[in-house]
C-alpha cells in the first residue's frame, strides 16, 4: 500500500471553502490576524470583509436584519437573558466613538439625573467591556457632550450636568471644557483656547482633516440659555478656534440634531429641536470650501428637498442615526400606521383615540421624557416670519427664534394672532394645566363610551383596556443620500424588517456606531409609551447585522 508522507491541511481547501470558514471569524482583530498568514489568506480575508460589508448594506436596504446582545455579526441572535442586562452601561445622553476594533463610551446620565465622567471600552472582537482607569486631568461628570476620534486620541467638548442640590430651583450647568484623551498614554489632558464657543450641550461635531466642525446646541449666554445655529471650528494643529463666514440662508437654531459627514467638504444636518413645540424635521446641506481654514471663504447652507415622507419616522430628534454607505440609518419607534393593517377594529379605534388626544397641544410622552433630563428650556419665542433666516457674513444669529423650514413644525400654544403676550395672572400656567387635565379626562370618558358602542355593534372580542399601552417596537428607517450633491434631494425609503418574532424595544438618547458589517447600539432610556415591563431584560448593548449566509 502506498504511504502518504504529507497530511492534508486547510491550505488544500479551495478559496470558496476557505472564505466561508473565514466568514465566521470576527471581522475585527481576528480577521486581521488571519490576513497575516500568507498572501493567499490575505486576499481571501479581503474578499470576506468586502462580502460582509456588502451583505450588511444590502440588508439595510432590502432586509431583513438581525440583532443580538453578545454574538458575532455572522451568527444567529440568541435569546436575550438577564445576564446581559448589567447596569454599568445603562445610561443615556452619553457620547461614543469607534477606534480600531474598540468602541469608547464616555459620561452620560441616569434616570435620577446622575452624571458620570467614566470612560468605557467595548472590545468588539470579544464582545466584552471594561472601565478604563485613566490618569491626568479628568473631565467633569456630564452628559450631552460630543466626542470624536483624531488619530490615536479622543477629543471631548461641551456637555451638561445637573445643578447642585443647594440652592434650589437652579438651571442645569453647561460646560465649555475641551479635553483630549491619549489612547496610547491612557491620559486625559485639558486645553484652554481663546475665542472658543460658549458653554454648549446637545451639539454635534464632525472631523474634517485636522479641523473639528461643531454646529448648534444649547448655549449659555449670560444668565439664560437658548438654542443656537452657530458654527465653531477648532484647528487642532494650530490649537485655535475660529468662526467661518456663513451664507445668508441658514437653518434655524436647534439642539439634539444629527450631523452626518458626507466627505471633507459636505455635511448634512438632520432634524433637531429649537425649544418648546419647535421640532424640526428639515435636512440641510453644509458645503465647506476647499481651504477650510481660509478666513475669506464663505460656507454655504442649502435646504434639501425631502421625498418619501410617508416612510420617515414620526420623531427623528433624540433617536440614534448613523451613516451606512449612501444611506442614513435611523432607529426610532415604529409608526403606528405601519401596523394598522394587522390590527383589528378595536385596536384601530383604541389607537386613533390616543392620537386624537394630542390635539390640545400637550407634548407627547416621549418628547417630554426626552426634554426632562436636558437643561431648562426658555419660554416659547414669538412666531417667526415665513421667509428663511438671513444674516451677514460675519456669522449666524443665535439664541433667537428663527423659522423652521419643516412642514411638520407645531406652533406653540401661547401664540395667539401672531403675538405672544404674557398673562397677568401668576397662576395662569397651573390653571391651564388643570383645564387641560379635565378636558383629557372628559375625552377619555367619551372615547371609552364610543369604543364600547363600536365594539358592541361589531361584535369584536378581546378588546384592549383603556389603560393598556399600545404595543411598540423599534424600527429601522433609511434615508438615501444618492441625490444629495447632484440634485439636493434626500429620500426616505421603506426600512428593513427584523428577522424573527422578537424585536427590540425603542429607546431614546442612545448612541449608534458603525462597525465592520454591523451597527452597535449602546445605552438609551425606555420610552414612556413602551409596553415592556420593568422586569423585562434590557440589554445595554445591541448589535444589528445581516443574516448569515449558507455554505457554498
C-alpha positions in Angstrom: 0.0 0.0 0.0 1.3 3.5 -0.8 2.3 5.5 2.3 1.2 9.1 2.5 4.0 11.3 3.6 2.0 14.5 3.8 -1.2 15.3 5.7 -4.0 17.4 4.3 -4.2 20.9 5.7 -6.6 23.8 5.5 -4.5 25.2 2.6 -5.7 22.4 0.4 -9.2 23.7 0.5 -10.5 25.8 -2.4 -10.8 29.5 -2.0 -14.6 29.4 -1.7 -14.5 27.0 1.2 -11.6 28.9 2.9 -13.6 32.2 2.6 -16.7 30.5 4.0 -14.6 29.5 7.1 -13.1 32.9 7.5 -16.6 34.4 7.1 -17.4 33.0 10.6 -14.3 34.7 12.1 -14.8 38.0 13.9 -14.4 40.8 11.4 -12.2 42.8 13.7 -8.9 41.7 15.2 -9.3 38.0 14.3 -9.8 38.6 10.6 -6.8 41.0 10.6 -4.6 38.3 12.2 -5.7 35.7 9.7 -4.8 38.1 6.8 -1.1 38.0 8.1 -0.7 34.2 7.4 0.2 34.4 3.8 -0.7 36.2 0.6 -3.5 33.8 -0.3 -5.1 34.2 3.1 -4.7 38.0 2.9 -6.6 38.0 -0.4 -9.3 35.7 1.0 -9.7 37.9 4.1 -10.1 41.0 1.9 -12.8 39.3 -0.1 -14.5 38.2 3.2 -14.5 41.8 4.6 -15.9 43.1 1.3 -18.6 40.5 1.3 -19.6 41.2 5.0 -19.9 44.9 4.2 -21.9 44.4 1.1 -24.3 41.9 2.8 -24.9 44.4 5.6 -25.6 47.3 3.1 -28.0 45.1 1.2 -29.7 44.0 4.4 -30.2 47.7 5.4 -31.8 48.5 2.1 -33.8 45.3 1.4 -33.9 43.5 4.8 -34.2 41.6 6.9 -31.7 42.4 9.7 -30.9 40.6 13.0 -30.0 41.8 16.4 -28.4 40.3 19.4 -26.7 41.4 22.7 -23.5 39.4 22.6 -23.0 37.3 19.4 -20.7 38.0 16.4 -22.3 39.6 13.4 -22.4 36.4 11.4 -24.3 34.2 13.9 -27.9 33.9 14.8 -29.3 36.1 17.6 -29.6 34.3 20.9 -32.4 34.7 23.3 -31.8 37.8 25.5 -31.1 36.7 29.0 -30.9 38.6 32.3 -27.1 38.0 32.3 -26.8 40.6 29.6 -28.5 43.4 31.5 -25.7 44.5 33.7 -26.3 48.1 34.7 -22.8 49.6 34.3 -23.7 50.7 30.8 -27.4 51.5 31.4 -27.2 55.2 30.7 -28.3 57.7 28.1 -27.1 61.0 26.6 -23.6 59.8 26.6 -21.1 60.1 23.8 -19.4 57.3 21.9 -16.9 56.8 19.0 -15.1 54.0 17.3 -11.3 53.4 17.2 -10.0 50.3 15.6 -11.7 47.2 17.0 -13.0 49.1 20.1 -15.8 51.4 20.9 -15.3 54.1 23.6 -18.2 55.4 25.7 -17.9 58.5 27.9 -20.2 60.0 30.5 -23.9 60.1 30.3 -26.6 60.2 32.9 -29.3 58.0 34.5 -33.0 58.5 35.2 -32.1 60.1 38.5 -30.1 62.7 36.6 -26.8 61.4 37.9 -24.0 62.2 35.5 -20.7 60.4 35.0 -17.2 61.1 33.8 -16.0 57.5 33.4 -14.6 56.1 30.2 -15.6 52.6 29.0 -14.0 50.5 26.3 -16.1 47.9 24.4 -14.0 45.2 22.8 -15.9 44.3 19.6 -13.8 41.2 19.0 -14.5 39.5 22.3 -17.8 41.4 22.9 -16.6 42.4 26.4 -16.5 45.8 28.1 -14.2 47.2 30.7 -13.9 50.5 32.5 -10.7 52.3 31.5 -8.8 53.5 34.6 -7.3 56.7 33.3 -4.9 59.4 34.6 -4.4 63.1 34.1 -6.9 65.9 34.2 -10.3 64.3 34.3 -13.4 65.9 32.6 -16.3 67.0 34.7 -19.2 64.4 35.1 -21.6 65.4 32.3 -23.9 64.3 29.5 -24.9 65.7 26.1 -21.2 66.2 25.1 -19.6 65.3 21.8 -16.5 63.0 21.4 -14.7 62.3 18.1 -11.6 60.4 17.2 -8.5 62.2 15.9 -5.5 59.8 15.2 -5.0 58.0 18.5 -6.8 60.5 20.6 -10.4 61.2 21.7 -11.5 64.8 21.6 -14.2 65.8 24.1 -16.1 69.1 24.2 -19.0 70.6 26.0 -21.7 68.9 28.0 -24.4 69.4 30.6 -24.7 68.4 34.2 -27.4 68.5 36.9 -27.3 71.5 39.2 -26.2 71.4 42.8 -28.6 70.4 45.5 -28.5 73.8 47.1 -29.7 76.4 46.5 -33.0 75.2 45.0 -34.5 75.9 41.6 -31.2 76.1 39.7 -30.8 75.5 36.0 -28.5 72.8 34.6 -24.8 73.5 34.3 -23.4 73.9 30.8 -19.6 73.3 30.1 -17.1 74.8 27.7 -14.4 72.3 28.6 -12.2 70.8 26.0 -10.3 67.6 26.8 -8.1 65.2 24.9 -7.6 61.5 25.8 -4.5 59.9 24.5 -5.3 56.2 23.9 -1.7 55.0 24.0 -0.7 57.0 27.1 -4.1 56.5 28.8 -4.1 60.1 29.9 -6.6 63.0 29.9 -5.4 66.5 29.1 -7.3 69.7 29.5 -6.9 72.5 27.0 -8.0 76.1 27.1 -8.1 78.0 23.8 -9.1 81.6 23.2 -12.1 82.6 21.1 -13.9 79.3 21.7 -17.6 78.7 21.8 -19.6 79.4 25.0 -20.7 76.6 27.2 -22.6 74.2 25.0 -24.6 71.0 25.2 -26.6 68.9 22.8 -24.4 70.0 19.8 -22.9 67.9 17.1 -19.4 67.6 15.6 -17.5 66.0 12.7 -13.8 65.9 11.8 -12.5 67.3 8.5 -8.8 66.6 8.2 -7.4 68.3 11.3 -10.3 70.6 11.9 -13.3 69.9 14.1 -16.6 71.4 12.9 -19.2 72.0 15.6 -22.8 73.1 14.9 -25.7 74.1 17.0 -26.5 73.1 20.5 -27.9 74.7 23.6 -25.6 77.6 24.7 -25.4 79.7 27.8 -25.3 83.4 27.2 -25.3 85.4 30.4 -27.9 84.2 32.8 -30.0 82.5 30.2 -29.6 79.6 27.7 -31.1 79.0 24.3 -30.6 77.0 21.1 -28.1 78.3 18.5 -27.2 77.7 14.9 -23.6 78.9 15.2 -20.6 77.1 13.7 -17.3 76.9 15.5 -14.2 75.2 14.2 -11.2 74.0 16.1 -7.8 73.8 14.2 -6.2 71.0 16.2 -2.7 71.5 14.7 -2.6 75.3 15.4 -4.6 74.9 18.6 -7.0 77.8 17.7 -10.8 78.3 17.4 -12.3 80.2 14.6 -15.7 81.0 13.2 -16.2 80.8 9.4 -18.1 83.2 7.2 -21.6 81.9 6.6 -24.0 82.4 3.7 -27.2 84.4 4.2 -29.6 81.5 4.4 -29.1 79.3 7.5 -31.0 76.7 9.4 -33.0 77.5 12.5 -31.3 77.2 15.9 -31.5 73.7 17.3 -30.0 71.0 19.5 -30.4 67.3 19.7 -29.9 67.0 15.9 -27.7 64.7 13.9 -24.6 65.7 11.9 -23.5 63.3 9.1 -20.3 63.8 7.2 -20.5 63.0 3.5 -16.9 63.9 2.7 -14.4 66.5 3.7 -16.4 69.3 2.1 -20.0 68.3 2.8 -22.1 67.8 5.9 -25.8 67.3 6.4 -27.8 68.3 9.5 -30.9 66.2 10.3 -33.8 67.2 12.5 -33.3 68.8 15.9 -35.3 70.8 18.5 -35.3 74.5 18.8 -37.3 74.7 22.1 -40.8 74.1 23.3 -43.0 72.9 20.4 -40.2 73.6 17.9 -39.4 70.2 16.4 -37.6 70.3 13.1 -37.8 67.6 10.5 -35.9 69.5 7.9 -32.5 68.4 6.4 -29.7 70.9 5.5 -26.5 70.5 3.4 -23.4 72.5 4.5 -20.8 73.0 1.8 -17.3 73.7 3.2 -14.7 75.5 1.0 -11.7 73.5 -0.2 -9.4 75.6 2.1 -11.3 75.1 5.3 -9.1 77.5 7.3 -9.3 80.3 4.8 -10.8 83.3 6.6 -12.4 84.9 3.5 -14.0 81.7 2.2 -17.8 81.5 2.6 -19.5 78.4 3.9 -23.0 77.8 2.3 -26.1 76.3 3.6 -28.8 74.6 1.4 -32.2 73.3 2.4 -32.7 69.9 0.9 -35.8 68.5 -0.7 -37.2 65.6 1.2 -39.0 62.8 -0.7 -40.8 59.8 0.6 -42.0 61.5 3.8 -44.6 58.7 4.4 -41.6 56.4 5.2 -39.9 58.7 7.7 -40.1 58.2 11.5 -42.6 60.3 13.4 -39.8 61.7 15.5 -36.2 61.9 14.4 -34.5 64.0 17.1 -33.3 62.2 20.2 -33.1 59.0 18.1 -29.8 57.5 17.1 -28.6 58.0 13.5 -25.6 56.5 11.6 -24.4 56.6 8.0 -24.1 53.2 6.2 -22.7 53.6 2.7 -25.0 56.0 0.8 -27.8 55.8 3.5 -28.5 57.2 6.9 -30.0 54.7 9.3 -32.3 56.0 12.0 -33.6 53.8 14.8 -36.9 55.0 16.1 -40.2 53.8 17.4 -42.3 52.2 14.8 -45.0 54.4 13.4 -48.5 53.3 14.5 -49.7 53.5 10.9 -47.3 50.8 9.8 -49.0 48.1 11.8 -52.7 49.2 11.4 -53.1 46.7 8.6 -52.6 43.9 11.0 -54.8 45.2 13.8 -58.5 44.5 14.5 -61.2 47.1 14.7 -60.9 47.5 18.5 -57.1 48.1 18.3 -57.6 50.7 15.5 -60.3 52.6 17.4 -58.1 52.5 20.5 -55.0 53.9 18.8 -57.0 56.5 16.9 -58.4 57.8 20.1 -54.9 58.1 21.6 -53.8 60.1 18.5 -56.7 62.4 18.8 -55.8 63.2 22.4 -52.8 65.2 21.2 -55.0 67.9 19.6 -54.9 70.1 22.7 -51.2 70.9 22.2 -49.9 68.8 25.1 -46.5 67.4 24.2 -46.2 63.6 23.8 -44.8 61.4 26.5 -41.5 60.5 24.6 -40.8 64.2 23.9 -41.5 65.2 27.5 -39.3 62.4 28.7 -36.5 63.3 26.3 -36.6 67.0 27.3 -36.8 66.4 31.0 -33.2 65.4 31.5 -31.9 68.3 29.4 -31.4 71.8 30.6 -34.4 74.0 31.4 -35.9 75.4 28.3 -36.5 79.1 27.6 -40.1 80.4 27.3 -41.8 80.0 23.9 -40.5 82.6 21.5 -42.7 84.7 19.3 -43.7 83.2 15.9 -41.1 83.7 13.1 -41.6 85.3 9.7 -42.3 82.8 6.9 -39.1 83.6 4.9 -35.7 82.0 5.6 -33.3 83.4 8.1 -30.8 85.9 6.7 -27.7 87.3 8.3 -24.5 88.9 7.4 -21.2 87.3 6.5 -19.8 87.8 10.0 -21.7 84.8 11.4 -25.1 83.4 12.2 -27.6 84.6 14.7 -28.1 82.5 17.9 -30.3 82.3 20.9 -33.2 83.7 18.9 -36.3 82.1 17.4 -35.8 81.5 13.7 -38.2 79.9 11.3 -38.2 76.2 10.7 -38.5 75.1 7.1 -40.2 71.8 8.1 -43.9 71.5 7.4 -44.2 69.3 10.4 -43.4 72.1 12.9 -46.0 72.7 15.6 -46.8 76.2 16.8 -46.6 77.0 20.5 -50.0 77.1 22.2 -49.1 80.5 23.6 -49.1 82.1 20.1 -52.4 83.9 19.5 -52.9 86.1 16.4 -49.2 86.2 15.7 -48.3 87.7 19.0 -47.2 86.3 22.4 -48.4 88.2 25.4 -47.6 87.0 28.9 -50.6 86.5 31.2 -51.1 89.0 34.1 -52.2 86.2 36.4 -49.3 84.5 38.2 -51.1 81.1 38.3 -52.2 81.1 34.6 -49.9 78.2 33.8 -51.2 76.0 36.6 -54.8 76.8 35.7 -54.2 76.0 32.1 -52.7 72.6 33.0 -55.7 71.9 35.3 -58.2 72.7 32.5 -56.2 70.5 30.0 -56.3 67.7 32.6 -60.0 68.0 33.0 -60.5 68.0 29.2 -58.4 65.0 28.9 -60.5 63.1 31.5 -63.7 64.0 29.7 -62.2 63.0 26.4 -61.2 59.6 27.9 -64.7 59.0 29.1 -66.2 60.0 25.7 -63.7 57.8 23.9 -64.5 54.8 26.2 -68.2 55.2 25.5 -67.7 55.4 21.8 -65.3 52.4 21.8 -67.8 50.4 23.8 -70.6 51.2 21.4 -68.5 50.3 18.4 -67.4 47.0 19.9 -70.9 46.1 20.8 -72.1 46.8 17.2 -69.2 44.9 15.5 -69.0 42.0 18.0 -65.2 42.3 18.4 -63.9 40.3 21.3 -60.7 40.7 23.2 -60.7 44.5 23.0 -57.8 46.2 24.8 -58.3 48.0 28.1 -58.2 51.8 28.0 -55.3 51.8 30.4 -53.3 49.4 28.3 -50.3 50.9 26.5 -50.1 50.2 22.7 -47.5 47.6 21.7 -44.4 49.4 20.4 -41.2 48.2 18.8 -38.1 49.7 17.4 -37.9 50.1 13.6 -35.1 50.8 11.2 -35.7 53.8 8.9 -33.5 54.5 5.9 -32.7 57.9 4.3 -31.0 57.6 0.9 -28.3 60.2 0.0 -27.6 59.3 -3.6 -29.0 62.6 -4.9 -27.8 65.0 -2.3 -24.8 66.6 -4.1 -26.3 66.3 -7.6 -29.9 67.3 -7.1 -30.2 68.4 -3.5 -32.7 65.6 -2.8 -32.9 63.1 0.0 -35.4 60.2 0.0 -36.9 58.2 2.8 -37.4 54.6 1.7 -39.0 51.6 3.4 -36.7 50.2 6.0 -35.8 46.6 6.6 -37.8 44.3 8.8 -36.4 42.3 11.8 -35.7 38.6 11.3 -37.8 36.5 13.7 -40.7 37.3 16.0 -38.6 39.0 18.8 -37.9 42.7 18.1 -36.1 45.3 20.2 -38.0 47.9 22.2 -37.4 51.5 21.3 -35.0 53.6 23.3 -34.1 57.3 23.2 -30.9 59.3 23.7 -28.6 56.3 22.8 -25.6 56.0 20.6 -25.4 54.2 17.3 -22.0 53.5 15.7 -21.0 51.7 12.5 -18.7 48.7 13.0 -17.4 46.1 10.5 -20.6 44.8 8.9 -22.8 45.8 11.9 -24.3 48.6 13.9 -23.5 48.9 17.6 -26.3 50.4 19.7 -25.3 51.4 23.2 -27.3 52.7 26.2 -30.5 54.7 26.0 -33.7 55.1 28.0 -37.1 53.5 27.7 -39.8 55.5 26.1 -42.8 56.1 28.3 -45.1 54.7 25.7 -43.2 51.4 25.6 -45.3 48.4 26.7 -42.4 46.4 28.1 -42.3 45.7 31.8 -39.6 46.9 34.1 -38.6 43.3 34.9 -38.0 42.6 31.2 -34.4 42.2 30.1 -32.9 45.5 28.9 -29.5 44.8 27.2 -27.3 47.8 27.4 -25.6 46.9 24.1 -27.2 45.6 20.9 -25.5 44.5 17.7 -27.5 44.8 14.5 -26.3 42.8 11.5 -27.3 40.9 8.4 -28.4 37.3 8.5 -25.6 34.8 7.9 -25.2 33.1 4.6 -25.1 29.3 3.9 -22.2 27.3 2.7 -21.2 27.5 -0.9 
